[in-house]
Amino acid sequence: MPAELTPIARLTHRARNVVGDVYDDGYLRVEHDNYYVACGGSTLQLPRKEFLIVSRLARNPERIVASDEIWRHAWGGRAAFNAESLHVHIYRLRRKLAPHGLQIQTMVNVGYRLLLAAPR
């Protein structure tokens, strides 16, 4: 993993701004109620499950989010936890976020954390 990546919450040049049910740090904007994600002004079209994963990670930018917590948020109580299925969704999401400087860090057997590349 490149050394220039830091957790969103630790970027000193960006202030976290959570108004109502919106996360906006000046680059990443997640409107949790509207299923809307934008990076640097570019809208990302994400399937519902992928949006819910990003939503959970953006709500918790200062910590690693446990895999089962992400699963419960995205799948509700409708399905038993499936690590492989979650991993596939994370893989697809990583490919969509990478061009925007966003990355999801894996903490093996623990969970995931959203990372943002240093400002350009």
WOJO-V707622 format. One record per run of one state. SS is the DSSP state (H for helix, E for strand, L for the rest). FROM is the first residue (numbers start at 1). TO is the last residue. If there is no record, write none. Layout:
# WOJO-V707622
ss=SS from=FROM to=TO
ss=SS from=FROM to=TO
This chain:
# WOJO-V707622
ss=L from=1 to=5
ss=E from=6 to=7
ss=H from=8 to=10
ss=L from=11 to=16
ss=E from=17 to=19
ss=L from=20 to=21
ss=E from=22 to=24
ss=L from=25 to=27
ss=E from=28 to=31
ss=L from=32 to=35
ss=E from=36 to=39
ss=L from=40 to=41
ss=E from=42 to=44
ss=L from=45 to=47
ss=H from=48 to=59
ss=L from=60 to=64
ss=E from=65 to=66
ss=H from=67 to=75
ss=L from=76 to=82
ss=H from=83 to=98
ss=L from=99 to=101
ss=E from=102 to=107
ss=L from=108 to=110
ss=E from=111 to=116
ss=L from=117 to=120
